[in-house]
Amino acid sequence: MKPAINTADIEMAIARLFCWWQNLIVPNISWGAGFRHELDLLVVSPNGYGTEIEIKVSKSDLKADANKPHEHRSVRIKRLWFAYPESIGDCAEFVPERAGIFIVKRDKCGVGVRVETLRPPKINTEARKFTPKELDKIRDLAAMRMWTLKEHLQRRRHEKEWKEMVKP
């Protein structure tokens, strides 16, 4: 049996798809960048345009998002995508019409994940590039995410080591 696809699996698959080595990709933008809602992943292209990826891992998560007051709209977002695992079935009805849809699947071995496009997004023709000041703030947030992640991984390693030390 293949393990369930979780948020981290989707984040990594999307980061590879959008070439994290070419684009600025930052998870969980919820403050400090002037957005009115949390962006699960923000991708900023080398030419300065933003793409938002909303990650969902369950049908109930998609339904709940459809009922939120925000509309995933910003003058700084040129493309909006929703990404969710194939295992939750066809959920296009819960995704805004203007948003593209990525389906995330386990590979045949059940280890890796791959992303397929179910529907392309509609381009926000009113989108503008991020200003240099906004890009600086997003880079700052990316750096903070890195250190938060390193702290989390270190804590997990220490907890694992502690459990090994106190085993009967």
Contacts in CASP RR format, 6 or more apart in sequence:
PFRMAT RR
TARGET T0000
AUTHOR 0000-0000-0000
METHOD contacts of the structure
MODEL  1
MKPAINTADIEMAIARLFCWWQNLIVPNISWGAGFRHELDLLVVSPNGYG
TEIEIKVSKSDLKADANKPHEHRSVRIKRLWFAYPESIGDCAEFVPERAG
IFIVKRDKCGVGVRVETLRPPKINTEARKFTPKELDKIRDLAAMRMWTLK
EHLQRRRHEKEWKEMVKP
2 106 0 8 1.000
2 110 0 8 1.000
3 106 0 8 1.000
3 110 0 8 1.000
4 85 0 8 1.000
4 87 0 8 1.000
5 57 0 8 1.000
5 85 0 8 1.000
5 86 0 8 1.000
5 87 0 8 1.000
5 104 0 8 1.000
5 105 0 8 1.000
5 106 0 8 1.000
5 113 0 8 1.000
6 57 0 8 1.000
7 40 0 8 1.000
7 55 0 8 1.000
7 57 0 8 1.000
9 104 0 8 1.000
9 112 0 8 1.000
9 113 0 8 1.000
10 55 0 8 1.000
10 57 0 8 1.000
10 83 0 8 1.000
10 84 0 8 1.000
10 85 0 8 1.000
10 104 0 8 1.000
10 113 0 8 1.000
11 27 0 8 1.000
11 40 0 8 1.000
11 41 0 8 1.000
11 55 0 8 1.000
12 113 0 8 1.000
13 83 0 8 1.000
13 104 0 8 1.000
13 113 0 8 1.000
13 114 0 8 1.000
13 115 0 8 1.000
14 25 0 8 1.000
14 41 0 8 1.000
14 53 0 8 1.000
14 55 0 8 1.000
14 83 0 8 1.000
14 102 0 8 1.000
14 115 0 8 1.000
15 25 0 8 1.000
15 41 0 8 1.000
17 102 0 8 1.000
17 115 0 8 1.000
18 25 0 8 1.000
18 43 0 8 1.000
18 51 0 8 1.000
22 46 0 8 1.000
23 43 0 8 1.000
23 44 0 8 1.000
23 45 0 8 1.000
23 46 0 8 1.000
24 42 0 8 1.000
24 43 0 8 1.000
24 44 0 8 1.000
24 135 0 8 1.000
24 138 0 8 1.000
24 139 0 8 1.000
24 142 0 8 1.000
25 41 0 8 1.000
25 42 0 8 1.000
25 43 0 8 1.000
25 44 0 8 1.000
26 41 0 8 1.000
26 42 0 8 1.000
26 44 0 8 1.000
26 138 0 8 1.000
26 141 0 8 1.000
26 142 0 8 1.000
26 145 0 8 1.000
27 40 0 8 1.000
27 41 0 8 1.000
27 42 0 8 1.000
27 145 0 8 1.000
28 38 0 8 1.000
28 39 0 8 1.000
28 40 0 8 1.000
28 145 0 8 1.000
29 35 0 8 1.000
29 38 0 8 1.000
29 39 0 8 1.000
29 42 0 8 1.000
29 138 0 8 1.000
29 141 0 8 1.000
30 37 0 8 1.000
30 38 0 8 1.000
30 39 0 8 1.000
32 137 0 8 1.000
32 141 0 8 1.000
33 42 0 8 1.000
33 134 0 8 1.000
33 137 0 8 1.000
33 138 0 8 1.000
33 141 0 8 1.000
35 74 0 8 1.000
35 76 0 8 1.000
36 70 0 8 1.000
36 74 0 8 1.000
37 68 0 8 1.000
37 70 0 8 1.000
37 72 0 8 1.000
39 52 0 8 1.000
39 53 0 8 1.000
39 54 0 8 1.000
40 52 0 8 1.000
40 53 0 8 1.000
40 54 0 8 1.000
40 55 0 8 1.000
41 52 0 8 1.000
41 53 0 8 1.000
41 55 0 8 1.000
42 50 0 8 1.000
42 51 0 8 1.000
42 52 0 8 1.000
42 53 0 8 1.000
42 138 0 8 1.000
43 50 0 8 1.000
43 51 0 8 1.000
43 52 0 8 1.000
43 53 0 8 1.000
44 50 0 8 1.000
44 51 0 8 1.000
44 130 0 8 1.000
44 135 0 8 1.000
44 138 0 8 1.000
45 51 0 8 1.000
47 129 0 8 1.000
48 129 0 8 1.000
48 130 0 8 1.000
48 135 0 8 1.000
49 78 0 8 1.000
49 127 0 8 1.000
49 129 0 8 1.000
49 130 0 8 1.000
50 76 0 8 1.000
50 77 0 8 1.000
50 78 0 8 1.000
50 79 0 8 1.000
50 127 0 8 1.000
50 130 0 8 1.000
51 77 0 8 1.000
51 78 0 8 1.000
51 79 0 8 1.000
51 80 0 8 1.000
51 81 0 8 1.000
52 72 0 8 1.000
52 74 0 8 1.000
52 77 0 8 1.000
52 79 0 8 1.000
52 80 0 8 1.000
52 81 0 8 1.000
53 81 0 8 1.000
53 82 0 8 1.000
53 83 0 8 1.000
53 102 0 8 1.000
54 65 0 8 1.000
54 72 0 8 1.000
54 80 0 8 1.000
54 81 0 8 1.000
54 82 0 8 1.000
54 83 0 8 1.000
54 99 0 8 1.000
55 82 0 8 1.000
55 83 0 8 1.000
55 84 0 8 1.000
56 62 0 8 1.000
56 65 0 8 1.000
56 82 0 8 1.000
56 83 0 8 1.000
56 84 0 8 1.000
56 88 0 8 1.000
56 91 0 8 1.000
57 84 0 8 1.000
57 85 0 8 1.000
57 88 0 8 1.000
58 88 0 8 1.000
59 88 0 8 1.000
59 89 0 8 1.000
59 91 0 8 1.000
59 94 0 8 1.000
62 82 0 8 1.000
62 84 0 8 1.000
62 88 0 8 1.000
62 91 0 8 1.000
62 94 0 8 1.000
62 95 0 8 1.000
63 94 0 8 1.000
65 94 0 8 1.000
66 94 0 8 1.000
66 95 0 8 1.000
71 96 0 8 1.000
72 80 0 8 1.000
72 96 0 8 1.000
72 99 0 8 1.000
75 124 0 8 1.000
75 126 0 8 1.000
75 127 0 8 1.000
75 128 0 8 1.000
76 127 0 8 1.000
76 128 0 8 1.000
76 130 0 8 1.000
76 134 0 8 1.000
77 124 0 8 1.000
77 127 0 8 1.000
78 123 0 8 1.000
78 124 0 8 1.000
78 127 0 8 1.000
79 100 0 8 1.000
79 121 0 8 1.000
79 123 0 8 1.000
79 124 0 8 1.000
80 96 0 8 1.000
80 98 0 8 1.000
80 99 0 8 1.000
80 100 0 8 1.000
80 121 0 8 1.000
80 124 0 8 1.000
81 99 0 8 1.000
81 100 0 8 1.000
81 101 0 8 1.000
81 102 0 8 1.000
81 121 0 8 1.000
82 95 0 8 1.000
82 99 0 8 1.000
82 100 0 8 1.000
82 101 0 8 1.000
82 102 0 8 1.000
83 101 0 8 1.000
83 102 0 8 1.000
83 103 0 8 1.000
83 104 0 8 1.000
83 115 0 8 1.000
84 91 0 8 1.000
84 101 0 8 1.000
84 102 0 8 1.000
84 103 0 8 1.000
84 104 0 8 1.000
85 103 0 8 1.000
85 104 0 8 1.000
85 105 0 8 1.000
86 103 0 8 1.000
86 104 0 8 1.000
86 105 0 8 1.000
92 101 0 8 1.000
92 118 0 8 1.000
92 119 0 8 1.000
95 101 0 8 1.000
95 119 0 8 1.000
97 122 0 8 1.000
98 121 0 8 1.000
98 122 0 8 1.000
98 124 0 8 1.000
99 119 0 8 1.000
99 121 0 8 1.000
99 122 0 8 1.000
100 117 0 8 1.000
100 118 0 8 1.000
100 119 0 8 1.000
100 120 0 8 1.000
100 121 0 8 1.000
100 122 0 8 1.000
101 117 0 8 1.000
101 118 0 8 1.000
101 119 0 8 1.000
102 115 0 8 1.000
102 116 0 8 1.000
102 117 0 8 1.000
102 118 0 8 1.000
103 115 0 8 1.000
103 116 0 8 1.000
103 117 0 8 1.000
103 118 0 8 1.000
104 113 0 8 1.000
104 114 0 8 1.000
104 115 0 8 1.000
104 116 0 8 1.000
105 113 0 8 1.000
105 114 0 8 1.000
105 115 0 8 1.000
105 116 0 8 1.000
106 112 0 8 1.000
106 113 0 8 1.000
107 113 0 8 1.000
107 114 0 8 1.000
130 138 0 8 1.000
END
